[in-house]
């Protein structure tokens, strides 16, 4: 059934190359820009239900707020769904308010982890906000659109909080998508709304380019206290056939792609499912390179099958080699597991993008230096060093707030003026400024390590795709490294390292 109601699903403009969908949103030092994949799935679901939908990315399109308003006015939506994030929320709401002023009849809705956890604040920030989705929103947006199209009261839209006659109503919790196979393929949504040209605007520093990001499952069974994912403890997976069908579709219709990134929070969550999917990809003769997010409990048997099925790399959170630091964030792993995992990846021929967090609740200068040394010893294919970033709704945020470690609750301060991470946690013995220095020091130490540089040179010579990836990522990264290396802090750090 087709409907007259029109929906604009907008990743609103903010800072250039802002990666809003990232688990820790920022302008990355490696140039990574995530697809707005949750917004894309919701847009696809609404389109599948018969609504006219326009999915637009104001970041990759390089739009200003005025551009976003002009595009919205030209499309003439009845419902505008804006993606949001904690660091960008003030700007997101300014864009929403401007669109409402230009199209007063449009219903303005916000989605994302910030509206989920700070619902009332969103409404307080602007009278232009008509509603907010709490949690997973594919079903909520389609239900909201159906109610608006029929002129129905909104009390029946599960997962929605809405403003009516000056009052805020919080409806029942959202209905999660029980059958992920029922959702359209993200790859098809990207092709329809972005096309090849738009797809090539996205980049993931550890993945060969061009790439796309899709989900084969949602949720995670683990409970890391810093994690900002929207659907913890609600693991659901697509069927083997459905995922393999999308791989087949991508291979046939997107030959320009170099790689698929499986953005499941933990792709090999279920060992048997992982092996069965790999077997199906092999059986079908699908020749597509892919990478995924994983944990250090992934064993060598699983890795070997993944490699045979086309897997190139795993993005893994090591975080720290110090057990007290890992325990403090409920990571559920040990440094022994981390070392065993890394040895298994080498035997399996899989590459690793390693993620490390500095400033964990029990971290000291000694344990942070141990993290840097550990990262250099592991020598993954790439590494990210994050300051501890805390977001509303996470255990880490509750810990920081209850201990008066939050330096500010001004959401703009979650990032620097350039959009880089600017941790808001400042505690005795480790100020936010010191923590950012440690992260810069870690990047400089890791990326100037001769062992790492030698490995990158060999990769670039052996594989043209790797050469392109390294060149694109290095162009951005080494600008930041040079800035730090020539600063007073950087010079002192290099003398200490020598």
For each residue, the residues with C-beta under 8 A, 3 or more apart:
1: 49 50
2: 50 52
3: 49 50 51 52 145 146 149
4: 52 149
5: 51 52 78 79 145 148 149
6: 51 52 53 54 75 76 77 78 79
7: 43 46 51 52 53 54 77 78 79 80 81 141 145
8: 53 54 56 72 75 77 79 80 81
9: 39 40 42 43 46 53 54 55 56 81 83
10: 56 58 68 72 80 81 82 83 95
11: 20 21 36 39 56 57 58 59 83
12: 58 59 68 82 83 84 88 91 92 95 96
13: 58 59 61 62 63 64 65 67 68 91 95
14: 18 20 58 59 88 91 92 419
15: 18 27 88 415 418 419
16: 27 59 62 419
17: 27 28 31 33 59 419
18: 14 15 25 26 27 33 59 88 419
19: 22 25 26 27 28 32 33 34
20: 11 14 25 34 36 59 83 84 85 88
21: 11 25 34 35 36 37 38 39 83
22: 19 25 26 28 32 34
23: 227 228 229
24: 228 386 389 421
25: 18 19 20 21 22 85 86 87 88
26: 18 19 22 87 415 419 420 421
27: 15 16 17 18 19 415 418 419 420
28: 17 19 22 31 32 33 205 476
29: 420 443 476 477 480
30: 205 206 382 384 473 476 477
31: 17 28 203 205 472 473 475 476 477
32: 19 22 28 203 204 205
33: 17 18 19 28 59 60 201 202 203 204
34: 19 20 21 22 37 202 204 213
35: 21 40 186 190 202 212 213
36: 11 20 21 39 40 55 57 83
37: 21 34 40 41 186 213 214 215 263
38: 21 41 42 83 111 137 230
39: 9 11 21 36 42 43 55 81 83 111
40: 9 35 36 37 43 44 55 186 189 190 193
41: 37 38 44 45 138 183 184 186 189 215
42: 9 38 39 45 46 81 111 137 138 141 142
43: 7 9 39 40 46 47 53 55 81 189 193
44: 40 41 47 48 53 183 184 185 186 188 189
45: 41 42 48 49 138 139 141 142 177 183 184
46: 7 9 42 43 49 51 53 141 142 145
47: 43 44 50 51 52 53 184 189
48: 44 45 183 184
49: 1 3 45 46 142 145 146
50: 1 2 3 47
51: 3 5 6 7 46 47 142 145 149
52: 2 3 4 5 6 7 47
53: 6 7 8 9 43 44 46 47
54: 6 7 8 9 75 77 193
55: 9 36 39 40 43 189 193 194
56: 8 9 10 11 61 71 193
57: 11 36 60 61 194 198 201
58: 10 11 12 13 14 61 63 67 68 95
59: 11 12 13 14 16 17 18 20 33 62 63
60: 33 57 198 201 202
61: 13 56 57 58 67 198 201
62: 13 16 59
63: 13 58 59 67 68 71
64: 13 67 68
65: 13 68 69 94 95 98
66: 69 70 98
67: 13 58 61 63 64 70 71
68: 10 12 13 58 63 64 65 71 72 95 98 99
69: 65 66 72 73 95 98 99 102
70: 66 67 73 74
71: 56 63 67 68 74 75
72: 8 10 68 69 75 77 80 99 102 103 106
73: 69 70 76 102 103
74: 70 71
75: 6 8 54 71 72
76: 6 73 103
77: 6 7 8 54 72 80 103 106
78: 5 6 7 105 106 107 148 149
79: 5 6 7 8 106 107 109 141 144 145 148
80: 7 8 10 72 77 96 99 103 106 107 108 109
81: 7 8 9 10 39 42 43 109 110 111 133 141
82: 10 12 92 95 96 108 109 110 111
83: 9 10 11 12 20 21 36 38 39 92 111 112
84: 12 20 88 89 92 93 110 111 112 114 115
85: 20 25 88 89 92 112 113 114
86: 25 89 113 114 391 392 411 414
87: 25 26 411 412 414 415 419
88: 12 14 15 18 20 25 84 85 91 92
89: 84 85 86 92 93 114 118 122 125 411
90: 93 94 125 411 412
91: 12 13 14 88 94 95
92: 12 14 82 83 84 85 88 89 95 96 110
93: 84 89 90 96 97 110 122 125 126 128 129
94: 65 90 91 97 98 126
95: 10 12 13 58 65 68 69 82 91 92 98 99
96: 12 80 82 92 93 99 100 108 110 126 128 129
97: 93 94 100 101 126 128
98: 65 66 68 69 94 95 101 102
99: 68 69 72 80 95 96 102 103 106 108 128
100: 96 97 103 104 106 108 128
101: 97 98 104 128
102: 69 72 73 98 99
103: 72 73 76 77 80 99 100 106
104: 100 101
105: 78
106: 72 77 78 79 80 99 100 103
107: 78 79 80 130 131 144 148
108: 80 82 96 99 100 128 129 130 131
109: 79 80 81 82 129 130 131 132 133 141 144
110: 81 82 84 92 93 96 114 115 122 129 131 132 133
111: 38 39 42 81 82 83 84 115 132 133 137 141
112: 83 84 85 115 116 230
113: 85 86 116 117 228 229 230 391 392 393
114: 84 85 86 89 110 117 118 122 391 392 411
115: 84 110 111 112 118 119 122 132 133 134
116: 112 113 119 132 133 134 135 230 393
117: 113 114 391 392 393
118: 89 114 115 121 122 392
119: 115 116 122 123 132 134 161 168 170
120: 123 124 168
121: 118 124 125
122: 89 93 110 114 115 118 119 125 129 132
123: 119 120 126 129 132 161 163 168
124: 120 121
125: 89 90 93 121 122 129
126: 93 94 96 97 123 129
127: 163
128: 93 96 97 99 100 101 108
129: 93 96 108 109 110 122 123 125 126 132 163
130: 107 108 109 162 163
131: 107 108 109 110 144 154 160 161 162 163
132: 109 110 111 115 116 119 122 123 129 160 161 162
133: 81 109 110 111 115 116 137 140 141 144 159 160 174
134: 115 116 119 140 159 160 161 170 173 174
135: 116 159 173 174 176 230 231
136: 139 140 159 174 176 177 218 230 231 234
137: 38 42 111 133 140 141 159 174
138: 41 42 45 141 142 177 183
139: 45 136 142 143 158 159 174 175 176 177
140: 133 134 136 137 143 144 157 158 159 160 174 175
141: 7 42 45 46 79 81 109 111 133 137 138 144 145
142: 42 45 46 49 51 138 139 145 146
143: 139 140 146 147 156 157 158 159 160
144: 79 107 109 131 133 140 141 147 148 154 157 160
145: 3 5 7 46 49 51 79 141 142 148 149
146: 3 49 142 143 149 150 152
147: 143 144 150 152 153 154 156 157
148: 5 78 79 107 144 145 151 152 154
149: 3 4 5 51 78 145 146
150: 146 147
151: 148
152: 146 147 148 156
153: 147 156
154: 131 144 147 148 157 160 162 164 169 171
155: 169 171
156: 143 147 152 153 171
157: 140 143 144 147 154 160 162 171
158: 139 140 143 171 172 173 174 175
159: 133 134 135 136 137 139 140 143 171 172 173 174 175
160: 131 132 133 134 140 143 144 154 157 171
161: 119 123 131 132 134 168 169 170 171
162: 130 131 132 154 157 168 169 171
163: 123 127 129 130 131 166 167 168 169
164: 154 167 169
165:
166: 163
167: 163 164
168: 119 120 123 161 162 163
169: 154 155 161 162 163 164
170: 119 134 161
171: 154 155 156 157 158 159 160 161 162
172: 158 159
173: 134 135 158 159
174: 133 134 135 136 137 139 140 158 159
175: 139 140 158 159 178
176: 135 136 139 231 234 236
177: 45 136 138 139 180 182 183 218 236
178: 175 236
179: 182
180: 177 183 215 217 218 236 237 238 242
181: 238 239 242
182: 177 179
183: 41 44 45 48 138 177 180
184: 41 44 45 47 48 188 189
185: 44 188 189 214 245 246 249
186: 35 37 40 41 44 189 190 212 213 214 215 246
187: 190 191 212 214 246 249 250 253 254
188: 44 184 185 191 192 249
189: 40 41 43 44 47 55 184 185 186 192 193
190: 35 40 186 187 193 194 198 199 212
191: 187 188 194 195 196 199 253 254
192: 188 189 195
193: 40 43 54 55 56 189 190 198
194: 55 57 190 191 197 198 199 201
195: 191 192 198 199
196: 191 199 200 254 256
197: 194 200 201
198: 57 60 61 190 193 194 195 201
199: 190 191 194 195 196 202 210 212 254 257
200: 196 197 209 210 256
201: 33 57 60 61 194 197 198
202: 33 34 35 60 199 210 211 212 213
203: 31 32 33 209 211 472 473
204: 32 33 34 207 209 211 213 261
205: 28 30 31 32 382 469 472 473 476 477
206: 30 291 313 315 351 353 381 382 469 473
207: 204 211 259 261 291 313 469
208: 211 258 259 289 312 465 466 468 469
209: 200 203 204 258 259 465 468 469 472
210: 199 200 202 256 257 258
211: 202 203 204 207 208 257 258 259 260 261
212: 35 186 187 190 199 202 250 254 257 260 261
213: 34 35 37 186 202 204 260 261 262 263
214: 37 185 186 187 246 260 261 262 263
215: 37 41 180 186 218 238 262 263 264
216: 237 238 243 262 264 267 277
217: 180 235 236 237 238 264 265 267 269
218: 136 177 180 215 231 234 235 236 264 265
219: 229 231 232 233 234 235 236 265
220: 227 229 231 232 233 235 265 266 269
221: 233 235 266 269
222: 232 266 295 330 332
223: 227 232 233 330 332 395
224: 227 317 329 330 331 332
225: 328 329 330 394 395 396 399
226: 329 357 388 389 390 394 395 396
227: 23 220 223 224 232 265 394
228: 23 24 113 389 391 393 394
229: 23 113 219 220 232 265
230: 38 112 113 116 135 136
231: 135 136 176 218 219 220 234
232: 219 220 222 223 227 229
233: 219 220 221 223
234: 136 176 218 219 231
235: 217 218 219 220 221 269
236: 176 177 178 180 217 218 219
237: 180 216 217 269 270 273
238: 180 181 215 216 217 242 243
239: 181 242 243
240: 243 244 273 276 277 280
241: 244 245 280
242: 180 181 238 239 245 246
243: 216 238 239 240 246 247 277
244: 240 241 247 248 277 280 281 284 286
245: 185 241 242 248 249
246: 185 186 187 214 242 243 249 250
247: 243 244 250 251 260 281 284 286 288 290
248: 244 245 251 252 284 286
249: 185 187 188 245 246 252 253
250: 187 212 246 247 253 254 257 260 288
251: 247 248 254 255 286 287 288
252: 248 249 255
253: 187 191 249 250
254: 187 191 196 199 212 250 251 257
255: 251 252
256: 196 200 210
257: 199 210 211 212 250 254 260 288
258: 208 209 210 211 289 465
259: 207 208 209 211 289 290 291 312 465
260: 211 212 213 214 247 250 257 288 289 290 291
261: 204 207 211 212 213 214 290 291 292
262: 213 214 215 216 267 290 291 292 293
263: 37 213 214 215 293
264: 215 216 217 218 267 269 292 293
265: 217 218 219 220 227 229 269 293
266: 220 221 222 269 293 294 295
267: 216 217 262 264 274 292 293 294
268: 271 274 292 294 295 298 302 306
269: 217 220 221 235 237 264 265 266 273 274
270: 237 273 274
271: 268 274 275 299 302
272: 275 276
273: 237 240 269 270 276 277
274: 267 268 269 270 271 277 278 302 305 306
275: 271 272 278 279 301 302 305
276: 240 272 273 279 280
277: 216 240 243 244 273 274 280 281 309
278: 274 275 281 282 305 306 308 309 311
279: 275 276 282 283 305 309
280: 240 241 244 276 277 283 284
281: 244 247 277 278 284 286 288 309 310
282: 278 279 285 286 308 309
283: 279 280
284: 244 247 248 280 281
285: 282
286: 244 247 248 251 281 282 309 310
287: 251 310
288: 247 250 251 257 260 281 310
289: 208 258 259 260 310 312
290: 247 259 260 261 262 310 311 312
291: 206 207 259 260 261 262 311 312 313 314 315
292: 261 262 264 267 268 306 311 313 314 315
293: 262 263 264 265 266 267 314 315 316
294: 266 267 268 298 314 315 316
295: 222 266 268 298 316 317 333
296: 316 318 333 337 338 340 341
297: 333 337 341
298: 268 294 295 302 303 314 341 344
299: 271 302 303 344
300: 303 304 344 347 348
301: 275 304 305
302: 268 271 274 275 298 299 305 306
303: 298 299 300 306 307 311 314 344 345 348 350
304: 300 301 307 308 348
305: 274 275 278 279 301 302 308 309
306: 268 274 278 292 302 303 309 311 348 350
307: 303 304 311 348 349 350
308: 278 282 304 305
309: 277 278 279 281 282 286 305 306
310: 281 286 287 288 289 290
311: 278 290 291 292 303 306 307 314 350
312: 208 259 289 290 291 350 351
313: 206 207 291 292 350 351 352 353 381
314: 291 292 293 294 298 303 311 345 350 351 352 353
315: 206 291 292 293 294 352 353 355
316: 293 294 295 296 341 352 353 354 355 380
317: 224 295 331 355 357
318: 296 321 338 354 355 356 374 375 378
319: 325 326 329 331 355 356 357 360
320: 325 326 356 357 360 363 367 370 371 374
321: 318 335 338 370 371 374
322: 325 326 335 360 362 363 367 370 371
323: 326 327 334 335
324: 327 328 362 367
325: 319 320 322 328 329 360 361 362 363 367
326: 319 320 322 323 329 331 332 333 334 335 360
327: 323 324 330 331 362
328: 225 324 325 360 361 362
329: 224 225 226 319 325 326 357 360 361 395 396
330: 222 223 224 225 327 395
331: 224 317 319 326 327
332: 222 223 224 326
333: 295 296 297 326 337 338
334: 323 326 337 338
335: 321 322 323 326 338 339 374
336: 339 340
337: 296 297 333 334 340 341
338: 296 318 321 333 334 335 341 342 374 378
339: 335 336 342 343 378
340: 296 336 337 343 344
341: 296 297 298 316 337 338 344 345
342: 338 339 345 346 352 378 380
343: 339 340 346 347
344: 298 299 300 303 340 341 347 348
345: 303 314 341 342 348 350 351 352
346: 342 343 349
347: 300 343 344
348: 300 303 304 306 307 344 345
349: 307 346
350: 303 306 307 311 312 313 314 345
351: 206 312 313 314 345 380 381
352: 313 314 315 316 342 345 378 380 381
353: 206 313 314 315 316 380 381 382 383 384
354: 316 318 375 378 380 382 383 384
355: 315 316 317 318 319 383 384 386
356: 318 319 320 371 374 375 383 384 385 386 442
357: 226 317 319 320 329 360 385 386 387 388
358: 363 368 371 385 386 387 388 435 438 439 442
359: 363 368 387 388 423 425 430 435 438
360: 319 320 322 325 326 328 329 357 363 367 388
361: 325 328 329 388 396 399
362: 322 324 325 327 328 367
363: 320 322 325 358 359 360 367 368 371 388 430
364: 367 368 429 430
365: 368 369 430 438
366: 369 370
367: 320 322 324 325 360 362 363 364 370 371
368: 358 359 363 364 365 371 372 438 442
369: 365 366 372 373
370: 320 321 322 366 367 373 374
371: 320 321 322 356 358 363 367 368 374 375 442
372: 368 369 375 376 385 441 442 445 446
373: 369 370 376 377
374: 318 320 321 335 338 356 370 371 377 378
375: 318 354 356 371 372 378 380 383 385 442 446
376: 372 373 379 445 446 449 451 452
377: 373 374
378: 318 338 339 342 352 354 374 375
379: 376 449 451 452 455
380: 316 342 351 352 353 354 375 383
381: 206 313 351 352 353 455 459
382: 30 205 206 353 354 473
383: 353 354 355 356 375 380 443 446 447
384: 30 353 354 355 356
385: 356 357 358 372 375 439 442 443 446
386: 24 355 356 357 358 389 421 439
387: 357 358 359 421 423 425 432 435 436 438 439
388: 226 357 358 359 360 361 363 396 423 425 435
389: 24 226 228 386 414 421 423 424
390: 226 394 396 397 399 400 406 423 424 425
391: 86 113 114 117 228 394 396 397
392: 86 113 114 117 118 397
393: 113 116 117 228 397
394: 225 226 227 228 390 391 397 398
395: 223 225 226 329 330 398 399
396: 225 226 329 361 388 390 391 399 400
397: 390 391 392 393 394 400 401
398: 394 395 401 402
399: 225 361 390 395 396 402 403 405
400: 390 396 397 403 405 406 424 425
401: 397 398 404 405 406
402: 398 399
403: 399 400 427
404: 401
405: 399 400 401 425 426 427
406: 390 400 401 409 424 425 426
407: 413 424 425 426 432
408: 413 424
409: 406 424
410: 413
411: 86 87 89 90 114 414
412: 87 90 415
413: 407 408 410 422 424
414: 86 87 389 411 421 422 424
415: 15 26 27 87 412 418 419 420 421 422
416: 419 420 421 422
417:
418: 15 27 415
419: 14 15 16 17 18 26 27 87 415 416
420: 26 27 29 415 416 480
421: 24 26 386 387 389 414 415 416 436 439
422: 413 414 415 416 432 436
423: 359 387 388 389 390 426 432 435 436
424: 389 390 400 406 407 408 409 413 414 432
425: 359 387 388 390 400 405 406 407 432 435
426: 405 406 407 423 430 431 432 435
427: 403 405 430 431
428:
429: 364
430: 359 363 364 365 426 427 434 435
431: 426 427 434 435
432: 387 407 422 423 424 425 426 435 436
433: 436 437
434: 430 431 437 438
435: 358 359 387 388 423 425 426 430 431 432 438 439
436: 387 421 422 423 432 433 439 440
437: 433 434 440 441 489 493
438: 358 359 365 368 387 434 435 441 442
439: 358 385 386 387 421 435 436 442 443
440: 436 437 443 444 480 484 489 490 493
441: 372 437 438 444 445 484 489 490 493
442: 356 358 368 371 372 375 385 438 439 445 446
443: 29 383 385 439 440 446 447 477 480 481 484
444: 440 441 447 448 481 484 485 490 493 494
445: 372 376 441 442 448 449 493 497
446: 372 375 376 383 385 442 443 449 452
447: 383 443 444 452 453 477 478 481
448: 444 445 452 453 481
449: 376 379 445 446 452 453
450: 453 454
451: 376 379 454 455
452: 376 379 446 447 448 449 455 456
453: 447 448 449 450 456 457
454: 450 451 457 458
455: 379 381 451 452 458 459
456: 452 453 459 460 470
457: 453 454 460 461
458: 454 455 461 462
459: 381 455 456 462 463 466 467 470
460: 456 457 463 466 467 470 471
461: 457 458 467
462: 458 459 466
463: 459 460 466 467
464: 467 468
465: 208 209 258 259 468 469
466: 208 459 460 462 463 469 470
467: 459 460 461 463 464 470 471
468: 208 209 464 465 471 472
469: 205 206 207 208 209 465 466 472 473
470: 456 459 460 466 467 473 474
471: 460 467 468 474 475
472: 31 203 205 209 468 469 475 476
473: 30 31 203 205 206 382 469 470 476 477
474: 470 471 477 478
475: 31 471 472 478 479
476: 28 29 30 31 205 472 473 479 480
477: 29 30 31 205 443 447 473 474 480 481
478: 447 474 475 481 482
479: 475 476 482 483
480: 29 420 440 443 476 477 483 484
481: 443 444 447 448 477 478 484 485
482: 478 479 485 486
483: 479 480 486 487
484: 440 441 443 444 480 481 487 489 490
485: 444 481 482 490 491 494
486: 482 483 490 491
487: 483 484 490 491
488: 491 492
489: 437 440 441 484 492 493
490: 440 441 444 484 485 486 487 493 494
491: 485 486 487 488 494 495
492: 488 489 495 496
493: 437 440 441 444 445 489 490 496 497
494: 444 485 490 491 497 498
495: 491 492 498
496: 492 493
497: 445 493 494
498: 494 495
